[in-house]
Amino acid sequence: MAIVVLSAAIATQYARVSIAYSYGVSASDGAIRFIARDVAPDGNYVLQNNGNSMELHLGTFTPGTNKTYTAAFGIVNEENFNVYLYNVTVTGSGTGNMKIWLHKNPNITASNDPTAVLVWDGDYTSFSNITFHAGNNDATDASSDAGTINTPLDSGVRYNTTSPAATDNNDYWWVQISIDIPSGTGDASYSGNIYFSFTSVQ
């Protein structure tokens, strides 16, 4: 009896599958975003959009003067979970002339606002994590227990010029910047970068 053995190659084939993706780039509408408020001496917002890069235009000052913007800009969290600011670093020239606070009331100076946290004192300074409560992924507003503030778009910058103080459960903070120019300082131009470091784990 002849036994015939048949060998079959079994191949598994899959159809080609795909999944679409999309992402965007926006200087004004990110998950962590900046909003303008205070106006610089040139009549424009301190926070400006220059070629899709956010910049602070703080002005030109005479020696021996101090300029304080109680709300040079705001920072808003649009993630659906809390994030924490744990470090601020300023690099470049003239960093020793700057002081930076985060606080909840844009209408008063940090020294008069009990919520204020000093995050840069002309040099690195340590501070406890600052909580930005969960946002709603909507760049047109920011919120706290005091209510929602509108942040419409103007010249590539989200802004708000009317908000009262934020209260608890706030997804945004205002940033106060003070520039203190020592007497006898010669003519110069200063520039650099402010780095804000965030984490979602406290």
C-alpha positions as CSV (number, residue, x, y, z in Angstrom):
1,M,0.0,0.0,0.0
2,A,1.4,3.3,-0.9
3,I,0.9,6.1,1.6
4,V,1.0,9.5,0.1
5,V,1.8,12.3,2.5
6,L,0.8,15.8,1.5
7,S,2.6,18.7,2.9
8,A,0.8,22.0,3.0
9,A,2.3,25.3,3.8
10,I,-0.1,27.2,5.9
11,A,0.5,30.9,5.6
12,T,-1.4,33.4,7.7
13,Q,-1.9,36.7,5.9
14,Y,-3.3,39.9,7.4
15,A,-4.8,42.7,5.5
16,R,-2.9,45.9,5.8
17,V,-4.4,48.0,8.5
18,S,-3.9,51.7,9.4
19,I,-5.0,54.3,11.9
20,A,-5.2,58.0,11.3
21,Y,-3.5,60.5,13.5
22,S,-3.4,64.2,13.8
23,Y,-1.7,66.8,15.9
24,G,-1.4,70.5,15.9
25,V,1.1,73.2,16.8
26,S,-0.2,76.4,18.5
27,A,1.7,78.9,20.6
28,S,-1.6,80.0,22.2
29,D,-3.7,76.9,22.6
30,G,-1.5,74.1,24.1
31,A,-2.3,71.9,27.1
32,I,-0.2,74.3,29.2
33,R,-0.7,77.8,27.7
34,F,0.1,81.4,28.3
35,I,-2.4,84.3,28.4
36,A,-1.7,88.0,28.1
37,R,-3.0,90.7,30.5
38,D,-0.7,93.6,31.3
39,V,0.3,96.2,28.7
40,A,3.9,97.2,28.1
41,P,5.0,100.9,27.7
42,D,4.7,100.5,23.9
43,G,0.9,100.0,24.3
44,N,1.0,96.3,23.4
45,Y,0.6,93.3,25.6
46,V,3.7,92.3,27.5
47,L,3.1,88.8,26.2
48,Q,3.3,88.8,22.4
49,N,3.3,86.2,19.6
50,N,6.4,86.6,17.4
51,G,6.3,84.0,14.6
52,N,4.4,81.5,16.7
53,S,6.8,81.9,19.6
54,M,5.6,83.6,22.8
55,E,7.8,86.4,24.0
56,L,7.7,88.9,26.8
57,H,8.4,92.5,25.8
58,L,9.1,94.1,29.1
59,G,10.2,97.6,27.9
60,T,13.2,99.9,28.3
61,F,13.9,101.6,31.7
62,T,16.2,104.2,33.1
63,P,18.9,103.2,35.7
64,G,17.7,103.2,39.3
65,T,14.1,102.4,38.5
66,N,11.8,99.4,39.2
67,K,9.0,98.2,36.9
68,T,6.5,95.7,38.2
69,Y,3.9,94.0,36.1
70,T,1.4,92.4,38.5
71,A,0.2,90.1,35.7
72,A,2.8,90.1,33.0
73,F,1.0,87.0,31.8
74,G,-1.0,84.0,33.0
75,I,-0.4,80.3,32.8
76,V,-3.3,78.0,32.3
77,N,-3.6,74.2,32.6
78,E,-6.0,72.6,30.0
79,E,-5.2,69.0,30.9
80,N,-8.0,67.0,32.5
81,F,-5.8,66.3,35.6
82,N,-3.8,68.4,38.0
83,V,-0.3,69.5,37.1
84,Y,2.3,71.0,39.4
85,L,4.9,73.7,38.8
86,Y,8.0,72.6,40.6
87,N,10.9,74.6,39.1
88,V,11.5,78.0,37.4
89,T,14.8,78.8,35.8
90,V,15.8,82.0,34.0
91,T,18.8,82.0,31.6
92,G,20.4,84.7,29.6
93,S,21.6,88.2,30.5
94,G,20.2,90.5,33.2
95,T,18.6,87.6,35.2
96,G,19.8,89.1,38.5
97,N,17.6,92.1,37.9
98,M,14.4,90.0,37.8
99,K,12.0,88.7,40.4
100,I,9.1,86.4,39.5
101,W,6.0,85.4,41.5
102,L,2.9,83.4,40.8
103,H,-0.2,84.6,42.5
104,K,-4.0,84.6,42.1
105,N,-4.9,88.3,42.1
106,P,-3.7,90.2,39.0
107,N,-4.9,93.5,40.4
108,I,-2.5,93.8,43.3
109,T,1.2,93.3,43.8
110,A,2.5,90.0,45.1
111,S,3.6,91.6,48.4
112,N,-0.1,92.4,49.1
113,D,-1.4,89.0,47.9
114,P,-1.3,86.2,50.5
115,T,-1.4,83.6,47.7
116,A,1.9,84.8,46.1
117,V,4.8,82.4,45.7
118,L,8.2,83.7,44.9
119,V,9.7,81.4,42.2
120,W,12.7,83.5,41.0
121,D,14.7,85.9,43.2
122,G,17.3,87.1,40.8
123,D,18.6,83.5,41.1
124,Y,17.3,80.0,41.7
125,T,14.9,79.8,44.6
126,S,13.2,76.7,46.1
127,F,9.5,76.6,46.5
128,S,6.8,74.0,47.2
129,N,4.9,72.6,44.2
130,I,2.3,75.0,42.9
131,T,-1.0,73.2,41.9
132,F,-2.8,74.0,38.6
133,H,-6.1,72.2,38.9
134,A,-7.5,70.2,36.0
135,G,-8.7,72.3,33.1
136,N,-11.3,71.6,30.5
137,N,-9.3,71.4,27.2
138,D,-11.0,74.6,26.1
139,A,-8.5,77.4,25.2
140,T,-11.3,80.1,25.2
141,D,-11.5,80.1,29.0
142,A,-9.9,79.5,32.4
143,S,-11.6,78.8,35.7
144,S,-11.5,78.7,39.4
145,D,-14.2,78.6,42.2
146,A,-14.7,82.3,41.5
147,G,-16.0,81.4,38.1
148,T,-14.9,81.2,34.5
149,I,-12.9,84.0,32.7
150,N,-12.9,84.3,28.9
151,T,-9.6,84.1,27.1
152,P,-10.3,85.3,23.5
153,L,-7.6,85.4,20.8
154,D,-6.0,88.6,19.6
155,S,-3.0,88.7,17.2
156,G,-2.1,85.2,18.0
157,V,-2.3,85.7,21.8
158,R,-5.0,84.6,24.2
159,Y,-5.8,87.3,26.7
160,N,-7.9,88.5,29.6
161,T,-8.0,92.0,31.0
162,T,-11.0,91.9,33.3
163,S,-10.6,88.9,35.7
164,P,-10.9,89.3,39.5
165,A,-8.8,87.1,41.8
166,A,-8.9,83.4,41.3
167,T,-9.9,81.4,44.2
168,D,-9.7,77.6,45.0
169,N,-9.6,74.9,42.3
170,N,-7.9,77.3,39.9
171,D,-6.5,76.0,36.6
172,Y,-4.6,79.2,36.1
173,W,-2.2,81.5,38.0
174,W,-0.9,85.0,37.1
175,V,2.8,85.7,36.8
176,Q,4.2,88.9,38.4
177,I,7.5,90.1,37.0
178,S,9.6,92.9,38.6
179,I,12.6,94.5,36.9
180,D,14.9,96.3,39.3
181,I,17.6,98.3,37.5
182,P,20.5,99.4,39.8
183,S,21.6,103.0,39.7
184,G,24.6,103.5,37.5
185,T,23.7,100.7,35.1
186,G,25.0,101.5,31.6
187,D,23.0,101.3,28.4
188,A,22.5,97.7,27.4
189,S,19.9,95.2,26.1
190,Y,19.1,92.0,28.0
191,S,17.4,88.9,26.8
192,G,17.0,85.3,27.8
193,N,14.4,82.6,28.5
194,I,12.2,81.7,31.4
195,Y,11.7,77.9,31.8
196,F,8.7,76.5,33.7
197,S,9.0,72.9,34.7
198,F,5.7,70.9,35.3
199,T,4.8,67.4,36.4
200,S,1.5,65.5,36.7
201,V,2.8,63.7,39.8
202,Q,3.1,65.6,43.1
